Amino acid sequence: MTRTKNQDASAKKAPSKMRHPSKASGKGFRRRLVFTFAALGGAFLITAAGAAWLGSKASEINSELTSAIHLVSALKEEIATENADEATATVRELREHTAAAKKAAEDPLWTLASALPGPGANFSAVAEVARSADDVASLGLTPLVKVYSSLNWETLLPSGSGTDLEPLQSASPNISAAAHSVRLSADRLQQIDTTDLAPQVAEPLTSARHQLQDLAGALDAAANASRIAPGMLGAQTPRHYLLMIQNNAEARASGGIPGALAVLSLDKGRLTLGSQISAGAIGAMSPIIPFDPQQQQIYSQRVGKFMQDVNLTPDFPTAAKAAQAMWERKTEQRVDGVISIDPVALGYILDATGPVSITNPELVALAAAGLPTELTGKNVVQTLLSDVYAQIDQPALQDTYFAGVAQQIFAALSDGRGNAKGMVDGLTRGAAEGRVLVWSGLPAEQSIIGEYALSGSIAGPSVAPSQFGVYFNDGTGAKMDYYVKRTVQLIKECPQGGYEQTTVRITSTNTAPGDAGTTLPAYVTGDGHFGVPPGSVQTNIVAYGPAQAQVETAKLDGQKTEFAPYFHSNRPVGVLAVQLAPGESRTVDFTFGKIVQHTEPNVVVTPTIQDVKDVTLPTEIAACS
């Protein structure tokens, strides 16, 4: 191919205009490398600085929340000792710590880190805990302590002179608002998914959830109490309640056979106790007071026929309605509700009031037979449930003494004796143990009471999902339950077919002396009138399982035995009668299957003269392969 002149010339000049390829690319590469390392270094420094900043914020949040938590125990003590000024100062300090933690969690870099996929959930969870803690301190504890310091608790309890209930009524909106705020915070924490959280975040979060749920529950209860208590104490119109004192020496499902009855009246907090009669004086109802067929099948029509048997059923609303109807039919006196209490709870009241001297002349004469002239929290149970039968032969006089003692204890209450804190603690303990029960005939009040154990309900919001129940009804027709000691234990068996399975074990021991049949009064042993040998005890043991479950088998001393199966409010029920000679122990096992609930089980038992802690044993868990 022939080149042109111009082509040759340009070809010769071209090399003089071009740079060496290797030198040119080397300098550009070095510049790009410098820029790249500079950018990476800057990013690294920014990341390192950001990480250090986030670390410092995490440390700050942890420090502030830890300081706040440490103040909670002091706050509890200050409230318990009624030190309002110190409690106010502690809440102020606690609020400073939670506010600082919340501010740290609202840092822009922390907020940015919360949006990152993966680890961002940890930052978000910590921020929510900080926000919730501050809400609890500012919207919950701060107004509550303010309310607490404004109330004179010594004047809020019912007394013979009345009570100014207006401060409690005024405080109710603030208590309700605080409870609502804490409930919202608790609900927010519940919505956090802990699946992918780091253990250092998930574990404190779980703990915070439990603590906040407990606090929310307590505040909900306080809010509900502040809403209905003034009305129930007669703030607007006088209230009248049938007071039913249960006698644990003869077991009934909710405690003991109703002994003394009286009308307790409250008018603007002024407490009066009317004249008393025995449950036997009400007589038999004809026609019977109607109640639901399921319970009639389990407990017979006696629940609606005799005042002494209204609480064969463990469902106190059913028992209370029957008692109210019987009282009104017999006396033509209207009552607004029913309150039940047993001698053990009377002992808790005496612990708060101090000793009560027997001054009623009729009681003084009866006490001359060998009964104490001064009742205390330590001797009232033995006096009312044992000594009175040994020292007084006539049942009518026994009832007189029983009723008179109750009258004097409530007189001490109406005189304002004792301290408010001790009284509240005693009644709270009694309610927790099922020894103090309340039913209101007003549906709006009862719907609130029904949320708590105070209602004695076997169904509804007060019953835990995996709740079992063990109840005792005397079959001796006597007062021998004073000598019976019992234990109740849940045994979580191995699941079957995807369902939980639990055995309820009840061990009963008759601790009466071997010669009880001849040495104890006939009124105590029953004297064989109902087919039970004197000195022996017969008990109808009633076991309830969780809703939708089934009661599958029963064993007596390890041997399978027949039992009576029922259902009550969708809960399975097993009934078995057991007779014990003096000194004899027997064990009953009811096994419940097809349990759909997967929460931890709990058990509620008939309150007896024993401490409930001695009756309910820790749950045993079977070894499963």
BELFENLIN-V737882 format. One record per pair of residues at least 4 apart in sequence whose ideal C-beta (glycine too) atoms are under 7 Angstrom apart, sorted by the first residue. I is the first residue (numbers start at 1). GAP is how many residues later the second one is. D is the distance in whole Angstrom. If there is no record, write none. Layout:
i = (I/I)
gap = (GAP/GAP)
d = (D/D)
//
This chain:
i = (3/3/5/6/7/8/9/10/13/14/19/19/20/21/22/23/24/25/26/27/28/29/30/31/32/33/34/35/36/37/38/39/40/41/42/43/44/45/46/47/48/49/50/50/51/52/53/53/54/54/54/54/55/56/57/57/57/57/58/59/60/60/61/61/61/61/61/61/62/63/64/64/64/64/65/65/65/65/66/67/67/68/68/68/68/71/71/71/71/72/73/74/74/75/75/75/75/75/76/77/78/78/78/78/79/79/82/82/83/84/84/84/85/86/87/87/87/88/88/88/89/90/91/91/91/91/92/93/94/94/94/95/95/95/95/96/97/98/98/98/98/99/99/100/101/101/101/101/102/102/102/102/105/105/105/105/105/106/107/108/109/110/110/110/113/113/114/114/114/114/115/116/120/121/121/121/122/122/122/122/123/124/125/125/125/125/125/126/126/127/128/128/128/128/129/129/129/129/130/131/132/132/132/132/132/133/134/135/135/135/136/136/136/136/136/137/137/138/139/139/140/140/140/140/140/141/142/143/143/143/143/144/144/144/145/146/147/147/147/147/150/150/151/151/151/151/152/153/154/155/155/156/156/156/157/157/157/158/158/158/158/158/159/159/159/159/159/160/160/160/160/160/161/162/162/162/163/163/163/165/165/165/165/165/165/166/167/168/168/168/168/169/169/171/171/172/172/172/173/174/175/175/175/175/176/176/177/178/178/179/179/179/179/179/180/181/182/182/182/182/183/183/183/184/185/185/186/186/186/186/187/189/189/189/189/190/192/194/194/194/197/197/197/198/199/201/202/203/204/205/206/207/208/209/210/211/212/213/214/215/216/217/218/219/220/221/221/222/223/224/224/225/228/228/228/229/230/231/231/231/232/232/232/233/233/234/234/234/234/234/234/235/238/238/238/239/239/240/240/240/240/240/241/241/241/241/241/241/242/242/242/242/242/242/242/243/243/243/243/243/244/244/244/244/244/245/245/245/245/246/246/246/246/246/246/246/246/246/247/247/247/247/248/248/248/248/248/248/248/248/249/249/249/249/249/250/250/250/250/250/250/251/251/251/251/251/251/251/252/252/252/252/252/253/253/253/253/253/253/253/253/253/254/254/254/254/254/254/254/254/255/255/255/255/255/256/257/258/258/258/258/258/259/259/259/259/260/260/260/260/260/260/261/261/261/262/262/262/262/263/263/263/264/264/264/265/265/266/266/271/271/272/273/273/276/276/277/278/279/279/280/282/282/282/283/284/284/285/285/285/285/285/288/288/288/289/289/289/289/290/291/291/291/291/291/291/293/294/294/294/295/295/295/295/295/296/296/297/298/298/298/298/299/299/299/301/302/302/302/303/303/303/303/303/304/305/307/307/310/310/310/311/312/313/313/314/314/314/315/315/315/316/316/316/316/316/316/316/317/317/317/317/318/319/320/320/320/321/322/323/323/324/324/324/324/325/326/327/327/327/328/328/328/328/336/336/336/337/337/337/337/338/339/340/341/341/341/341/341/342/342/343/343/343/343/343/344/344/344/344/345/345/345/345/346/346/346/347/347/347/347/348/348/348/348/349/349/349/349/349/350/350/350/350/350/350/351/351/351/352/352/352/352/352/353/353/353/353/354/354/355/355/355/356/356/356/356/357/357/358/358/358/358/358/358/358/360/360/360/361/362/362/362/363/363/363/364/366/366/366/366/367/367/367/369/369/370/371/371/371/371/372/372/375/375/375/375/376/379/380/381/381/382/382/383/383/384/384/384/385/385/386/386/387/388/388/388/388/389/389/389/389/389/390/392/392/392/394/395/395/396/397/398/399/400/401/402/403/404/405/406/407/408/409/410/411/412/418/418/419/420/421/422/423/424/425/426/427/427/428/429/430/430/431/431/431/432/433/433/434/434/434/434/435/436/437/437/438/438/439/439/440/440/440/442/443/445/446/449/449/450/450/450/450/450/451/451/452/453/455/457/457/458/458/458/458/458/458/459/459/459/463/464/465/465/465/466/466/466/466/466/466/467/467/467/468/468/468/468/468/468/468/469/469/469/469/470/470/470/470/470/470/471/471/472/472/472/473/473/473/474/474/475/475/475/475/475/476/476/476/476/476/476/477/477/477/478/478/478/479/479/480/480/480/480/480/481/481/482/483/483/483/484/484/484/484/485/485/485/486/486/486/486/486/487/487/487/488/488/488/488/488/488/489/489/489/490/490/490/490/490/491/491/491/491/491/492/492/492/492/492/493/493/493/493/494/494/494/495/495/495/496/496/499/499/499/499/500/500/500/501/501/501/502/502/502/503/503/503/504/504/505/505/506/506/506/507/507/508/508/508/508/508/509/510/510/510/510/510/510/512/512/512/512/513/513/514/514/515/516/516/516/516/517/517/517/517/520/520/520/522/525/525/526/526/526/527/528/528/528/532/532/532/535/536/536/536/537/538/538/539/540/540/541/541/541/542/542/543/543/544/544/545/545/545/545/545/546/546/546/547/547/548/548/549/549/549/549/549/550/550/550/550/551/551/551/551/551/551/552/552/552/553/553/554/554/554/554/554/554/554/555/555/555/555/556/556/556/557/557/563/563/563/564/565/566/566/567/567/567/568/572/574/576/578/578/580/580/601/603/605/605/605/607/608/610/610/612)
gap = (4/5/4/4/4/4/4/4/4/4/4/5/4/4/4/4/4/4/4/4/4/4/4/4/4/4/4/4/4/4/4/4/4/4/4/4/4/4/4/4/4/4/4/59/4/4/4/56/4/55/56/59/4/4/4/47/50/53/4/4/4/44/4/40/43/44/65/69/4/4/4/33/36/37/4/36/65/68/4/4/30/26/29/30/65/4/19/22/23/4/4/4/16/4/12/15/16/19/4/4/5/8/9/12/8/69/71/339/4/4/64/65/4/4/4/58/61/4/57/61/4/4/4/50/51/54/4/4/4/43/47/4/42/43/47/4/4/4/35/36/39/4/35/4/4/29/32/33/4/28/29/32/5/21/22/25/26/5/4/4/4/4/13/17/7/10/6/9/10/13/5/4/4/4/75/76/4/75/76/79/4/4/4/67/72/76/80/4/75/4/4/60/61/64/4/60/76/79/4/4/4/53/56/57/80/4/4/4/46/50/4/5/46/49/76/4/5/4/39/42/4/38/41/42/79/4/4/4/31/34/35/4/31/34/4/4/4/24/27/28/17/21/5/16/17/20/4/267/266/8/9/7/12/264/6/263/266/5/75/108/111/113/4/110/112/255/257/110/111/254/255/256/109/106/107/108/70/105/106/4/65/68/70/103/104/4/4/4/58/61/62/61/66/4/55/4/54/55/4/4/4/47/48/51/4/47/4/4/41/4/40/41/43/44/4/4/4/33/34/37/4/33/37/4/4/27/4/26/27/30/4/16/19/20/23/19/13/8/11/12/4/5/8/4/4/4/4/4/4/4/4/4/4/4/4/4/4/4/4/4/4/4/4/4/4/4/231/4/4/4/224/4/4/217/220/4/5/4/5/214/7/208/213/33/36/4/5/32/33/34/35/33/27/28/29/27/97/23/25/94/95/96/23/94/95/96/97/98/19/21/81/82/85/93/96/18/19/20/21/96/14/17/79/94/96/14/15/96/161/6/8/9/10/11/12/13/94/96/9/10/12/138/7/8/94/95/137/233/360/361/7/136/230/232/233/6/7/224/228/229/231/5/221/222/223/230/288/355/4/5/59/60/221/58/59/60/61/218/219/220/289/353/57/60/62/65/86/183/202/352/87/179/180/351/352/86/51/21/49/50/52/53/19/20/140/143/16/18/139/142/143/146/15/16/18/11/12/13/14/11/70/72/7/9/75/7/9/4/5/142/143/142/134/137/127/131/4/121/28/29/28/25/44/48/47/21/22/4/19/20/41/44/13/16/17/15/33/36/37/14/4/5/12/13/27/31/4/4/273/274/4/8/18/23/273/4/5/269/268/270/275/277/4/13/14/4/4/7/10/6/7/9/10/19/18/4/16/19/9/12/13/8/161/5/6/144/155/157/4/142/143/4/24/121/123/139/140/141/4/122/138/140/4/4/4/18/119/4/4/4/15/4/11/14/117/4/4/4/6/8/4/5/6/7/104/105/106/101/102/103/104/101/99/97/4/5/89/94/95/93/265/4/37/38/41/42/37/91/263/265/4/85/90/91/4/34/63/4/30/33/34/29/78/81/82/4/60/64/74/77/6/25/26/27/30/59/26/71/75/66/67/70/71/74/59/60/64/65/63/64/19/20/21/19/52/53/56/16/17/5/6/9/15/16/17/50/4/44/48/4/4/38/42/4/38/41/4/5/26/31/35/4/5/6/22/23/21/12/16/17/20/7/11/4/5/8/30/4/4/4/4/228/4/5/4/5/4/18/21/97/224/4/96/4/4/10/13/14/9/90/132/134/135/131/5/6/9/4/4/128/4/4/4/4/4/4/4/4/4/4/4/4/4/4/4/4/5/4/5/4/4/4/4/4/4/4/4/4/9/4/4/5/6/5/22/23/21/174/179/19/22/170/173/172/18/17/19/11/16/7/16/5/6/9/4/4/4/4/5/6/5/7/10/11/12/10/11/10/9/7/5/6/5/11/86/110/111/113/4/110/112/4/138/81/132/134/80/131/133/134/135/136/79/135/137/22/36/76/77/78/133/135/74/75/134/135/18/34/36/73/133/135/71/135/67/69/134/66/67/69/7/65/57/63/64/65/102/4/50/54/56/61/62/49/52/53/46/47/48/44/45/4/32/44/45/57/56/127/127/27/28/29/24/25/26/53/24/26/125/20/21/22/122/129/20/128/130/18/115/117/127/128/129/16/128/131/12/14/111/113/129/11/12/14/129/131/10/109/127/129/130/8/9/10/129/7/128/130/4/5/6/5/97/94/95/96/97/95/97/98/90/92/94/90/93/99/86/87/88/39/86/82/84/35/81/82/78/80/31/70/72/77/78/76/27/70/71/72/73/74/4/8/23/70/6/69/68/69/4/4/9/19/66/8/16/17/18/4/5/15/5/9/10/4/6/8/7/4/5/6/4/6/47/47/43/44/45/43/39/41/39/35/37/35/37/47/31/33/31/47/27/29/4/6/26/27/47/25/49/51/23/24/22/48/23/43/44/45/46/22/42/43/44/14/21/22/23/39/41/39/40/41/7/38/7/9/20/22/34/35/36/4/5/6/34/5/30/32/29/30/11/12/13/11/9/7/9/4/5/6/5/20/16/12/8/10/4/6/18/13/7/10/11/5/7/4/5/4)
d = (5/5/6/6/6/7/6/6/7/7/6/5/7/6/6/7/7/6/6/7/6/6/6/6/6/6/6/6/6/6/6/6/6/6/6/6/6/6/6/6/6/6/6/6/6/6/6/6/6/6/6/6/6/6/6/5/5/5/6/6/6/5/6/5/5/6/6/6/6/6/6/5/5/4/6/5/7/6/7/7/5/5/4/5/6/6/6/6/5/6/7/6/6/6/6/5/7/7/6/6/4/5/4/6/5/7/7/7/6/6/6/4/7/6/6/5/7/7/6/6/7/6/6/5/6/5/7/7/6/5/7/6/5/6/6/6/7/6/5/4/4/6/6/6/6/4/6/7/6/5/6/4/6/6/4/4/7/7/7/6/6/7/6/7/6/4/5/4/4/6/6/4/6/6/6/6/7/6/5/5/6/6/7/5/6/5/6/6/6/6/6/6/7/6/6/7/6/6/7/6/6/4/6/6/7/6/6/5/6/5/5/6/6/6/7/5/7/6/6/4/6/5/6/4/7/6/7/6/5/7/5/6/7/5/6/7/7/4/5/6/7/7/6/6/7/7/7/4/5/6/6/6/6/7/7/5/6/6/6/6/5/4/6/7/6/6/4/7/6/4/6/7/7/5/5/4/7/7/3/6/5/6/4/7/6/6/6/7/6/7/6/5/7/6/6/6/4/6/6/6/6/5/5/5/6/4/6/6/6/6/4/5/7/4/7/7/6/6/5/5/6/5/7/7/7/6/6/4/5/4/7/7/6/5/6/6/7/5/6/7/5/4/7/7/6/6/6/7/6/6/7/6/6/6/6/6/6/6/6/6/6/6/6/6/6/6/7/6/7/7/5/5/6/5/5/6/4/6/6/7/6/7/6/5/5/5/5/4/4/5/7/6/6/7/4/5/5/5/5/7/5/6/5/6/6/5/6/5/7/6/6/6/5/5/5/7/5/7/4/5/5/6/6/6/5/5/5/6/5/7/7/4/4/7/6/7/6/5/4/5/4/7/6/4/6/7/6/6/6/5/7/4/4/5/4/6/4/5/7/5/6/6/4/6/5/4/7/6/5/5/4/6/6/6/6/6/4/4/7/6/6/6/4/6/5/6/7/7/6/7/5/7/7/6/5/6/5/4/6/6/7/7/7/6/7/5/5/6/7/5/4/5/6/6/6/5/6/7/4/4/7/6/7/6/6/5/7/7/6/6/5/7/6/5/4/6/4/4/4/5/6/4/5/5/7/6/6/6/6/5/6/7/5/4/5/4/5/5/6/6/6/7/6/5/6/6/6/7/7/5/5/6/5/6/6/7/6/6/5/6/6/7/5/4/5/6/6/4/6/6/6/5/6/6/6/7/6/5/4/4/5/4/5/5/6/5/6/4/7/6/5/6/7/5/6/6/3/7/6/5/7/6/7/6/6/4/4/6/6/6/5/6/6/6/6/6/6/6/7/6/7/7/6/7/7/5/7/7/5/4/5/5/5/4/5/6/7/7/5/5/6/7/6/5/5/6/6/6/7/6/7/4/4/5/6/6/6/7/4/5/6/7/3/6/5/6/6/7/7/5/6/6/6/4/6/7/4/6/6/4/6/3/4/5/5/7/4/4/6/6/5/7/5/5/5/6/5/7/5/5/6/5/5/7/7/7/7/5/7/7/7/7/7/6/6/4/7/7/6/6/5/4/7/5/4/6/5/6/6/7/5/6/6/6/5/6/6/7/5/6/6/6/5/6/5/6/6/6/6/5/6/7/5/6/6/5/5/7/6/6/5/6/5/6/5/5/6/7/6/6/7/6/6/6/6/6/7/6/7/6/6/6/7/7/6/6/5/6/6/7/6/6/6/6/6/6/6/6/6/6/6/4/4/5/6/5/6/5/5/7/7/7/5/5/7/7/4/6/5/7/7/4/5/6/6/6/6/6/6/5/5/6/5/7/6/5/6/5/6/5/5/7/7/6/6/7/6/7/6/4/7/5/6/7/5/5/5/4/5/6/4/7/6/6/6/6/6/6/6/7/6/4/7/4/7/5/5/6/6/5/6/5/4/5/5/6/5/7/4/7/6/6/7/4/6/5/6/5/5/6/5/5/5/5/6/4/6/6/3/7/5/7/7/6/6/4/7/7/6/6/5/4/6/7/6/6/5/6/6/7/7/5/7/6/5/6/5/5/6/5/6/5/7/5/4/6/6/6/5/6/5/7/4/6/5/6/6/7/6/5/6/4/6/6/5/7/6/4/6/6/6/5/6/6/5/6/7/4/7/7/7/5/6/5/6/6/5/7/5/5/5/6/5/6/7/5/6/5/7/6/6/7/6/4/5/4/7/5/6/5/4/7/6/5/6/6/5/6/5/5/6/4/5/6/7/4/3/5/5/7/4/4/6/6/6/7/6/7/6/5/5/5/7/5/6/6/5/5/6/5/6/6/5/5/6/6/6/5/5/4/5/6/4/6/6/4/4/7/6/5/5/5/6/5/5/5/7/5/5/5/7/5/5/5/4/7/4/6/5/5/7/5/6/5/6/4/6/6/7/7/5/6/5/6/4/4/7/6/6/6/5/6/4/4/6/4/7/7/6/6/5/6/5/6/5/6/5/6/7/6/7/6/6/7/7/5/5/6)
//
